[in-house]
Amino acid sequence: MKVTRVEVWASPVDDKPGGAAEKLNMLAVAGADLQMVYGMRTADMPSGAMIAVSPLKGPEQMKAAKEAGFVKVEAANVVRVEGGDRKGRGAVITQALADAHINLAGLSAAAIGKKFVCYIMLDTAKDAAKAMRILKKLR
């Protein structure tokens, strides 16, 4: 499995048809090749919704992200895990972290064909580093 730290950018989104499309189109025009997009309604944001993306690279994408209202989520300690999919992969990953007493702040995973990708948000940078060491040992 490949285990990496990733940066995440988030923006409030108007909770209406096309709210997310408007933000994502601005990033696409700037050349962003997003590997992760996550959106949800949330009661604690003025717009009622938010969207998070990764990765963003280069000055043109950073400019477009800023214009679209995205900010780098400094507190997002996110680890990306990818590899071959097999039954129970998510259970193995989450159990290994639980056995190490690492609490998950968030998790998103998907499988397409024979591959899987998982984004794990952790409470601290220390937890993220520890999680990476553990996950790199898994097969």
PyMOL commands that set and color helices and strands:
alter all, ss='L'
color gray80, all
select helices_A, chain A and resi 19-29+58-67+89-99+125-137
alter helices_A, ss='H'
color red, helices_A
select strands_A, chain A and resi 2-6+9-12+36-41+49-54+71-72+77-84+104-112+115-122
alter strands_A, ss='S'
color yellow, strands_A
deselect
rebuild
show_as cartoon
